[in-house]
Amino acid sequence: MKKNAIINHRINAVREELKKQNISAYVIPDKDPHLSETPPSHWKIREWISGFTGSQGTVVITQDEAFLWTDSRYFIQAQKELNGTEYQLCKEGIPDTQSPLELLCSKLSKNERVGIDGQLFSIKTTTLWEKALLEKEILLSTSLSLPHGIWPDRPSIPTNPIFEYPIKYNGNSAEHKIKKLQKHLYEKNIEALIVTSLDEIAWTLNLRGNDVEYTPVFISYLLITNKKVILFINPEKINNSISEYLNKIKVEVIPYDNTFDFLNKTNLFSSILLDHHTVNYALYQSLPNNTTILFEESPIALLKAIKNPIEQKGIKEAMLKDGVALVQFLKWLDENKNTKQETELSIEQKLLSFRQKQDLFISESFSTIAGYKENAAIVHYSATKESNTSLQPKGFILIDSGAQYLNGTTDITRTISLGELTDEEKKDYTLVLKGHITLASAVFPLGTRGTQLDILARLPLWKNKLNFLHGTGHGVGHFLSVHEGPQSIRMNENSTLLKPGMVISNEPGVYKEGSHGIRTENLLLVTSAGKGMFGEYLQFETLTLCPICTKGIIKEMLSDEEVEWLNNYHHNVYQTISPLLAKEEKQWLKQATQAI
């Protein structure tokens, strides 16, 4: 059976179940019970039911229609992957595109029922939906899990062992972090905090795992009260040394499957702090009715985002190792780009092989994006055997990649000229570079939000009626998630202030379907710029150490300050990386970083 026929068969199987339960529409998000950006395979329900493999998307299935929403990163990819299925693609962020909630309100009638799995939706989203649907007299059922019979070969929940993350890399003991959180609860006059985000649990306990591809986290919940700390986890994941460690830091273990029942019956607290953005609705519903709830952002998010001196030192060391691997790879690419023997997939593997030689390398931090020419216009393109394209001595290849080292997480994008370029490609490349440099050079007062800086990266593009719809910058974890909050740089409002110690990406781009895609990305560290009028000022320190391709630059489009920034950046890259390179690698880097 062809893929599109298989997907349509699955849609119909869901519809049969909906009929049995008198449900008119079923909503399937891209989340797990921890609302992770990338869930383990067990919870990749949206991907299984739609065939769409992008990381972001929501499905709505009614008795006679099927819809999939995704953002601009995946418009082209989704159109291809949904082809031949019943799904109608709904493009988020485009005028006139209804949201899933708006569509349900417009299509369903009084007393009809919408079904969701409350474990896969946040408290905030569910209560918002409940209210909006109720105004239309449409009911919301929050306990509709995907029946096991529909997905007979569904992967099981991972049982991989967890491991301790040493203090020489993390810089703060778990006991110190727990006491800080307990002090926060005391100051809020709240008795407990439930932690559901997997990276927050890993950070708090100085533990790591292997349950999510590319991100060293593990499936669990964590309850912190003023007197007790409980980790809800499958006991199979805990070996003797981890059991001893948990005893040492006074963390009790209860099986993961018992979480909701325990919370429902416990007398450990009568008040609790919940982050309604990250805690799932089913967990919230499991709490006793008389529990006092404080809805507030998890205090862990901001603590984790501000890297301590040991973490800052570690990520700089990781950047150095990554820089060596990237220079070795770029030299190899330069020497092999015109052989017509290389493809998107082959260079992905080659880049990985250079990183694997570096000390403390653990894994990639996400699936490498290597998009040649028009494939690069697919923002989160992932080459397959079917789409794999051979490199030719012309145009751009966009390579977005990253690594997990024990002492830091990296993320970098370079757009590389493989030969002859069009005037349009050169202009677009230079405009993206101008935006990147302007943001990297920013000096701004303490109290500034990322939203206020976003225009710096976009203005050169806007002046030419160009734009990109993804964020300009995201936070990056420390041997954790490559995408981390709460800070960001994007058009959407985010009240989080940028603070010294935060690591954030700088990645403007432009994407033209059927032609080319361009993005230049470095990681930045927020640092002090000293005192000025009305107080303290901040600036960015660029952490990434890798040459920026100069072959696509139209120098006349750059200001003197922009040329100076690029030349200074390249001088620093050469001075920092060259001592670690072999003679021929050093010679190549000297050429790649020479002043323009």
VMD Tcl script that draws the C-alpha trace (Angstrom):
set ca {
  {0.00 0.00 0.00}
  {1.35 3.45 -0.93}
  {2.16 5.95 1.80}
  {-0.77 8.27 1.02}
  {-3.19 5.33 1.04}
  {-1.78 4.19 4.41}
  {-2.29 7.69 5.86}
  {-5.88 7.87 4.59}
  {-6.53 4.42 6.09}
  {-5.29 5.67 9.46}
  {-7.53 8.73 9.25}
  {-10.53 6.49 8.66}
  {-9.54 4.24 11.58}
  {-9.57 7.30 13.85}
  {-12.97 8.31 12.49}
  {-14.41 4.93 13.38}
  {-13.27 5.39 16.97}
  {-14.71 8.91 17.05}
  {-18.09 7.59 15.96}
  {-18.08 5.04 18.80}
  {-17.45 7.81 21.33}
  {-19.75 10.39 19.73}
  {-16.83 12.78 19.00}
  {-17.14 15.13 16.03}
  {-13.51 16.23 15.79}
  {-10.19 15.03 17.20}
  {-7.15 17.30 17.69}
  {-3.63 15.84 17.70}
  {-0.67 18.07 18.59}
  {3.05 17.40 18.18}
  {3.71 17.02 21.92}
  {4.26 14.46 24.67}
  {3.03 14.77 28.29}
  {6.02 17.04 28.99}
  {5.16 19.30 26.04}
  {8.62 18.67 24.61}
  {9.63 20.26 21.34}
  {10.84 16.85 20.13}
  {8.96 13.95 21.74}
  {10.16 10.35 21.91}
  {8.81 8.09 19.14}
  {6.08 6.77 21.46}
  {4.38 10.18 21.32}
  {4.99 11.07 17.67}
  {1.27 10.57 17.08}
  {0.82 13.57 14.80}
  {3.64 12.33 12.55}
  {2.18 8.81 12.46}
  {-1.36 9.95 11.64}
  {-0.33 12.50 8.99}
  {2.95 11.35 7.47}
  {4.30 14.88 7.98}
  {7.73 14.63 9.61}
  {8.35 18.28 10.55}
  {8.86 19.10 14.22}
  {5.89 21.49 14.47}
  {2.32 20.79 13.47}
  {-1.24 20.15 14.63}
  {-3.83 17.83 13.10}
  {-7.61 18.11 13.22}
  {-9.70 15.19 11.97}
  {-13.46 15.50 11.54}
  {-15.87 12.95 10.09}
  {-15.43 14.31 6.57}
  {-12.24 16.41 6.53}
  {-8.64 16.41 7.76}
  {-6.38 19.41 8.33}
  {-2.74 19.99 9.25}
  {-1.29 23.28 10.51}
  {2.42 24.09 10.46}
  {4.62 27.18 10.41}
  {6.67 28.79 7.65}
  {9.70 26.55 8.21}
  {7.72 23.62 6.83}
  {5.28 25.01 4.22}
  {7.13 23.46 1.27}
  {7.96 20.21 3.06}
  {4.41 19.73 4.33}
  {2.91 20.32 0.87}
  {5.11 17.51 -0.49}
  {4.55 15.07 2.37}
  {0.77 15.56 2.49}
  {0.38 15.16 -1.28}
  {-2.15 12.44 -2.09}
  {-3.64 12.33 1.40}
  {-6.89 13.86 2.64}
  {-5.05 16.55 4.58}
  {-5.56 20.19 3.77}
  {-2.48 22.28 4.62}
  {-3.16 25.31 6.81}
  {-0.26 27.80 6.83}
  {0.23 29.42 10.21}
  {1.10 33.10 10.25}
  {-0.49 33.76 6.87}
  {-3.45 36.19 6.74}
  {-6.85 34.50 6.44}
  {-5.53 31.18 7.83}
  {-7.87 30.07 10.60}
  {-6.32 28.58 13.74}
  {-7.41 25.03 14.73}
  {-9.70 26.55 17.37}
  {-11.24 29.04 14.94}
  {-11.85 26.27 12.42}
  {-13.55 24.05 15.00}
  {-15.76 26.93 16.14}
  {-16.79 27.63 12.55}
  {-17.41 24.04 11.44}
  {-19.05 22.39 14.46}
  {-22.59 22.86 15.72}
  {-24.20 23.21 19.12}
  {-23.69 20.19 21.43}
  {-21.08 18.57 19.19}
  {-17.92 17.34 20.94}
  {-14.23 17.95 20.33}
  {-11.78 15.34 21.66}
  {-8.21 15.87 22.87}
  {-5.74 13.96 25.03}
  {-5.30 16.24 28.03}
  {-1.80 14.86 28.61}
  {-0.65 16.47 25.35}
  {-2.04 19.98 25.90}
  {-0.98 22.66 28.36}
  {-3.31 24.01 31.03}
  {-3.35 27.41 29.31}
  {-4.26 26.05 25.87}
  {-6.92 23.68 27.19}
  {-8.69 26.26 29.35}
  {-8.61 28.77 26.49}
  {-10.12 26.18 24.12}
  {-12.69 25.09 26.70}
  {-13.91 28.66 27.14}
  {-14.02 29.47 23.41}
  {-15.85 26.25 22.52}
  {-18.31 26.67 25.38}
  {-19.30 30.07 23.99}
  {-20.38 28.19 20.84}
  {-22.02 25.51 23.04}
  {-19.49 22.96 21.78}
  {-18.16 20.50 24.35}
  {-14.51 19.60 24.93}
  {-13.58 16.08 26.04}
  {-10.04 16.06 27.47}
  {-9.50 12.34 28.06}
  {-9.49 10.95 24.53}
  {-6.21 9.05 24.12}
  {-5.39 7.39 20.82}
  {-6.71 3.81 21.16}
  {-3.94 1.21 21.22}
  {-5.60 -0.86 18.51}
  {-5.22 1.90 15.91}
  {-1.42 1.99 16.18}
  {-0.53 -1.68 16.80}
  {3.26 -1.29 16.40}
  {3.51 1.90 18.44}
  {6.99 2.30 19.99}
  {7.19 1.85 23.75}
  {8.17 4.57 26.22}
  {12.01 4.57 26.46}
  {13.66 2.80 29.40}
  {17.23 3.99 28.72}
  {19.42 4.43 31.84}
  {20.13 7.91 33.19}
  {23.56 9.20 34.22}
  {25.03 11.84 36.51}
  {26.22 15.11 34.94}
  {29.42 16.06 36.83}
  {29.74 19.34 38.69}
  {32.97 20.13 36.80}
  {30.71 20.74 33.78}
  {27.54 22.12 35.40}
  {29.09 24.37 38.06}
  {26.36 24.00 40.72}
  {25.29 21.02 42.84}
  {21.75 19.66 42.71}
  {21.43 20.34 46.44}
  {22.23 24.02 45.83}
  {19.63 24.25 43.05}
  {16.95 22.49 45.09}
  {17.54 24.78 48.09}
  {17.24 27.80 45.82}
  {13.91 26.52 44.50}
  {12.65 25.73 48.01}
  {13.59 29.28 49.05}
  {11.57 30.58 46.08}
  {8.56 28.55 47.26}
  {8.96 29.89 50.80}
  {9.04 33.47 49.52}
  {5.90 32.82 47.47}
  {4.19 31.17 50.47}
  {3.64 28.06 48.33}
  {4.31 24.50 49.51}
  {5.22 22.71 46.28}
  {6.39 22.95 42.68}
  {5.70 20.34 40.01}
  {8.33 20.25 37.25}
  {7.27 18.65 33.98}
  {9.70 20.02 31.36}
  {12.35 17.38 30.80}
  {15.26 19.80 30.41}
  {14.30 21.54 33.67}
  {14.30 18.22 35.52}
  {17.68 17.23 34.05}
  {19.16 20.65 34.92}
  {17.83 20.67 38.48}
  {19.08 17.21 39.39}
  {22.33 17.31 37.36}
  {21.24 14.17 35.55}
  {21.08 13.39 31.85}
  {19.53 10.64 29.74}
  {18.99 9.29 26.24}
  {15.22 9.23 25.80}
  {14.97 11.98 23.18}
  {17.07 11.99 20.04}
  {19.75 14.71 20.10}
  {18.72 16.00 23.56}
  {20.13 14.30 26.70}
  {16.95 14.20 28.79}
  {14.82 11.45 30.34}
  {11.09 10.85 30.81}
  {10.07 11.86 34.32}
  {8.22 14.32 36.56}
  {9.73 16.09 39.57}
  {7.90 17.26 42.69}
  {9.69 19.71 45.00}
  {8.14 20.64 48.32}
  {9.68 22.57 51.23}
  {10.53 19.26 52.92}
  {10.69 16.58 50.24}
  {11.79 15.99 46.63}
  {10.25 13.18 44.56}
  {11.33 11.99 41.12}
  {8.65 10.11 39.19}
  {10.54 7.83 36.83}
  {10.57 4.26 35.55}
  {12.80 2.45 38.12}
  {14.39 0.46 35.26}
  {16.24 3.64 34.31}
  {18.10 3.83 37.64}
  {21.26 1.79 38.24}
  {23.00 1.37 41.59}
  {25.27 4.41 41.28}
  {22.34 6.69 40.35}
  {20.31 5.23 43.21}
  {23.15 6.14 45.59}
  {23.37 9.62 44.07}
  {19.63 10.22 44.50}
  {19.83 9.06 48.11}
  {22.74 11.43 48.68}
  {20.80 14.44 47.39}
  {17.68 13.21 49.25}
  {15.46 12.56 46.24}
  {12.81 9.87 46.62}
  {11.81 7.75 43.59}
  {8.25 6.79 42.68}
  {7.31 4.96 39.43}
  {6.42 7.26 36.53}
  {3.08 5.52 35.92}
  {2.00 6.38 39.48}
  {2.44 10.16 39.09}
  {-1.17 11.24 38.67}
  {-2.52 8.82 41.27}
  {0.11 9.95 43.80}
  {-0.64 13.63 43.24}
  {-4.34 12.98 43.64}
  {-3.92 11.27 47.00}
  {-0.92 13.00 48.55}
  {-1.06 15.16 51.67}
  {2.43 16.60 51.11}
  {1.05 19.98 50.04}
  {-2.12 22.04 49.99}
  {-0.73 24.66 47.60}
  {1.39 24.25 44.46}
  {3.07 26.35 41.75}
  {2.16 25.34 38.20}
  {3.52 26.79 34.97}
  {0.36 26.73 32.89}
  {2.43 26.97 29.70}
  {4.36 23.75 30.37}
  {2.23 21.57 32.70}
  {-0.22 19.31 30.90}
  {-3.94 19.60 31.60}
  {-4.38 15.99 32.72}
  {-1.82 16.44 35.49}
  {-3.58 19.62 36.61}
  {-6.87 17.70 36.70}
  {-5.29 15.00 38.88}
  {-4.67 17.44 41.75}
  {-7.17 17.39 44.65}
  {-9.98 19.92 44.21}
  {-9.05 21.83 47.37}
  {-5.46 22.51 46.25}
  {-4.50 26.18 46.09}
  {-2.74 26.81 42.77}
  {-0.37 29.60 41.84}
  {-0.08 29.86 38.06}
  {3.37 31.28 37.37}
  {6.27 30.63 35.01}
  {8.56 27.93 36.33}
  {11.42 29.58 38.24}
  {13.76 26.99 36.75}
  {13.48 28.38 33.21}
  {15.26 31.64 34.00}
  {17.78 30.07 36.40}
  {18.73 27.56 33.70}
  {18.95 30.21 30.97}
  {21.55 32.30 32.81}
  {24.74 30.30 32.47}
  {27.12 30.32 35.43}
  {30.87 30.92 34.89}
  {31.63 27.17 34.62}
  {28.91 26.73 31.99}
  {30.13 29.78 30.07}
  {33.67 28.43 30.11}
  {32.39 25.05 28.96}
  {30.45 26.34 25.98}
  {33.46 28.38 24.86}
  {35.57 25.22 25.01}
  {32.86 23.34 23.08}
  {32.82 26.11 20.47}
  {36.58 25.75 20.08}
  {36.28 22.00 19.43}
  {33.34 22.58 17.12}
  {35.27 25.27 15.28}
  {38.14 22.87 14.58}
  {35.72 20.26 13.23}
  {33.91 22.83 11.08}
  {37.13 24.23 9.59}
  {38.30 20.71 8.75}
  {34.93 20.02 7.16}
  {34.81 23.29 5.19}
  {38.32 22.68 3.87}
  {37.26 19.20 2.77}
  {34.09 20.61 1.15}
  {36.10 23.25 -0.67}
  {38.34 20.54 -2.10}
  {35.49 18.19 -3.05}
  {32.62 20.50 -4.05}
  {33.37 20.23 -7.77}
  {33.87 16.47 -8.00}
  {30.14 15.88 -8.62}
  {30.51 12.87 -6.32}
  {29.07 14.50 -3.21}
  {25.44 14.83 -2.17}
  {23.48 16.46 0.64}
  {23.47 13.19 2.58}
  {27.17 12.43 2.02}
  {28.30 15.81 3.34}
  {26.05 15.42 6.41}
  {27.93 12.23 7.24}
  {31.29 13.84 6.52}
  {30.56 16.74 8.89}
  {29.52 14.28 11.59}
  {32.74 12.31 11.14}
  {34.85 15.43 11.83}
  {32.85 16.23 14.96}
  {33.09 12.66 16.22}
  {36.88 13.04 16.40}
  {36.57 15.86 18.93}
  {37.05 15.25 22.66}
  {33.83 15.15 24.74}
  {31.61 14.83 21.64}
  {28.38 12.96 22.45}
  {26.02 13.44 19.50}
  {24.60 15.94 17.09}
  {22.28 18.48 18.76}
  {19.69 18.12 15.99}
  {19.39 16.50 12.58}
  {21.73 18.35 10.21}
  {20.07 20.46 7.54}
  {22.09 20.35 4.32}
  {20.03 21.95 1.55}
  {21.48 22.60 -1.90}
  {20.01 25.39 -4.06}
  {16.18 25.19 -4.00}
  {16.19 22.62 -1.18}
  {17.65 25.30 1.10}
  {14.42 27.28 0.66}
  {12.78 24.58 2.81}
  {13.73 26.12 6.16}
  {13.97 22.86 8.13}
  {14.83 20.65 5.18}
  {15.94 17.12 5.90}
  {17.48 15.23 2.97}
  {16.08 11.77 2.25}
  {17.08 9.10 -0.25}
  {14.32 10.44 -2.50}
  {15.21 14.14 -2.22}
  {19.00 13.74 -1.94}
  {20.63 16.14 -4.41}
  {24.11 16.00 -5.90}
  {26.28 19.09 -5.46}
  {27.23 21.05 -8.58}
  {29.86 23.78 -9.04}
  {27.29 26.58 -8.78}
  {24.86 28.10 -6.31}
  {24.68 27.91 -2.51}
  {24.44 25.07 -0.06}
  {22.97 25.88 3.36}
  {24.30 23.78 6.24}
  {22.62 24.12 9.65}
  {24.13 21.79 12.25}
  {25.11 21.45 15.86}
  {26.66 19.16 18.42}
  {26.30 17.99 21.99}
  {29.59 18.05 23.85}
  {29.75 17.22 27.54}
  {30.71 20.82 28.21}
  {28.28 22.59 25.88}
  {25.73 22.57 23.07}
  {26.44 24.16 19.69}
  {24.29 25.37 16.77}
  {25.64 27.00 13.62}
  {24.47 27.76 10.07}
  {26.70 28.59 7.14}
  {25.64 29.23 3.56}
  {28.51 28.22 1.29}
  {29.13 29.21 -2.33}
  {29.90 26.16 -4.47}
  {30.69 28.17 -7.59}
  {28.90 30.58 -9.90}
  {26.24 32.70 -8.18}
  {23.46 34.86 -9.59}
  {23.25 38.56 -8.79}
  {20.07 37.82 -6.83}
  {21.80 35.17 -4.72}
  {24.69 37.53 -3.94}
  {22.35 40.39 -3.01}
  {20.22 38.19 -0.74}
  {23.34 36.72 0.89}
  {24.74 40.17 1.60}
  {21.45 41.47 3.01}
  {21.26 38.53 5.42}
  {24.86 39.15 6.47}
  {24.11 42.85 7.10}
  {21.25 41.90 9.43}
  {23.42 39.34 11.21}
  {26.22 41.86 11.80}
  {23.86 44.61 12.96}
  {22.34 42.35 15.62}
  {25.72 40.96 16.69}
  {27.02 44.54 17.14}
  {24.08 45.73 19.26}
  {24.59 47.61 22.53}
  {21.40 48.02 24.54}
  {20.23 49.04 28.02}
  {19.60 46.54 30.78}
  {15.86 45.81 30.70}
  {15.70 45.21 26.93}
  {13.61 42.38 25.51}
  {14.63 40.29 22.51}
  {11.53 41.52 20.70}
  {12.95 45.04 20.77}
  {16.16 43.92 19.01}
  {14.55 41.75 16.33}
  {14.25 44.60 13.83}
  {18.05 44.97 13.72}
  {18.36 41.65 11.89}
  {15.37 42.26 9.62}
  {15.71 45.89 8.57}
  {18.14 45.32 5.65}
  {15.72 42.70 4.31}
  {12.60 44.79 4.94}
  {14.12 47.69 3.00}
  {14.18 45.32 0.02}
  {10.68 43.96 0.75}
  {12.12 40.64 1.95}
  {11.50 38.85 5.23}
  {11.71 35.55 7.07}
  {8.94 34.16 9.24}
  {10.94 32.17 11.79}
  {12.48 33.69 14.91}
  {15.80 35.50 14.72}
  {17.16 33.99 17.92}
  {16.46 31.20 20.41}
  {18.09 30.30 23.70}
  {20.48 27.35 23.80}
  {20.86 24.91 26.69}
  {24.04 23.64 28.33}
  {24.42 20.02 27.23}
  {20.63 20.15 26.96}
  {18.09 21.31 24.41}
  {19.43 23.26 21.44}
  {16.20 25.29 21.63}
  {15.70 26.76 25.09}
  {13.60 29.52 26.62}
  {12.48 31.73 28.06}
  {14.53 34.29 26.10}
  {14.16 34.78 22.35}
  {14.67 37.33 19.60}
  {11.62 37.34 17.36}
  {8.77 39.51 16.10}
  {6.30 37.94 18.53}
  {6.14 39.64 21.92}
  {8.14 37.97 24.68}
  {8.33 39.73 28.05}
  {11.56 37.98 29.08}
  {14.43 40.44 29.53}
  {17.85 39.66 28.10}
  {20.31 39.17 30.97}
  {24.07 38.59 31.25}
  {24.90 34.91 30.97}
  {22.15 34.05 28.49}
  {23.15 32.28 25.27}
  {21.05 33.06 22.21}
  {21.29 32.47 18.46}
  {21.58 35.11 15.73}
  {20.14 33.61 12.53}
  {18.42 35.85 9.99}
  {17.68 34.33 6.60}
  {15.77 34.61 3.35}
  {14.11 31.77 1.45}
  {12.83 31.79 -2.14}
  {10.87 28.72 -3.16}
  {12.30 26.94 -6.18}
  {15.48 29.02 -6.13}
  {17.61 29.28 -2.96}
  {17.71 29.66 0.80}
  {20.24 31.63 2.87}
  {20.88 31.75 6.61}
  {23.90 32.81 8.67}
  {23.88 31.75 12.32}
  {26.22 32.25 15.25}
  {25.58 31.85 18.97}
  {25.84 34.93 21.19}
  {26.52 35.39 24.90}
  {24.84 38.35 26.60}
  {27.54 40.29 28.50}
  {27.94 43.61 30.28}
  {28.85 46.67 28.21}
  {29.35 48.86 31.30}
  {27.52 51.86 32.67}
  {26.00 54.64 30.59}
  {23.19 57.15 30.66}
  {20.39 55.94 32.97}
  {22.16 52.76 34.02}
  {23.77 49.54 32.84}
  {24.20 48.51 29.18}
  {24.58 45.07 27.62}
  {26.14 43.70 24.47}
  {26.70 40.38 22.68}
  {29.87 38.31 22.57}
  {29.89 36.07 19.51}
  {30.78 32.54 20.65}
  {30.80 30.65 17.35}
  {34.25 30.20 15.77}
  {33.92 29.46 12.07}
  {34.62 31.49 8.92}
  {31.70 33.10 7.10}
  {31.86 32.48 3.36}
  {33.00 35.70 1.65}
  {32.46 34.58 -1.95}
  {28.83 35.69 -2.03}
  {29.40 39.13 -0.52}
  {28.82 42.32 -2.47}
  {31.27 44.48 -0.52}
  {29.79 47.74 -1.80}
  {26.56 46.92 0.04}
  {28.36 46.78 3.40}
  {29.10 49.83 5.53}
  {32.61 50.47 6.81}
  {31.48 49.32 10.26}
  {30.09 46.07 8.83}
  {33.33 45.37 6.94}
  {35.29 46.07 10.11}
  {33.09 43.69 12.13}
  {33.55 40.87 9.60}
  {37.30 41.36 9.37}
  {37.64 41.47 13.17}
  {35.49 38.35 13.50}
  {37.62 36.48 10.99}
  {40.83 37.65 12.66}
  {39.56 36.25 15.97}
  {38.54 32.96 14.34}
  {41.98 32.53 12.83}
  {43.88 33.49 15.98}
  {41.78 31.16 18.15}
  {41.44 28.11 15.90}
  {44.73 28.01 13.95}
  {46.94 26.76 16.82}
  {44.86 23.57 16.90}
  {45.09 22.85 13.17}
  {47.51 20.95 10.93}
  {49.67 22.99 8.55}
  {47.41 22.63 5.47}
  {44.27 23.29 7.51}
  {45.86 26.42 8.94}
  {46.74 27.63 5.43}
  {43.17 27.06 4.26}
  {41.77 28.94 7.26}
  {44.14 31.88 6.67}
  {42.76 32.20 3.14}
  {39.13 31.82 4.31}
  {39.52 34.53 6.95}
  {41.53 37.12 5.06}
  {40.19 40.67 5.18}
  {37.75 41.70 2.48}
}
mol new
graphics top color blue
foreach p $ca { graphics top sphere $p radius 0.5 }
foreach p [lrange $ca 0 end-1] q [lrange $ca 1 end] { graphics top cylinder $p $q radius 0.2 }
display resetview
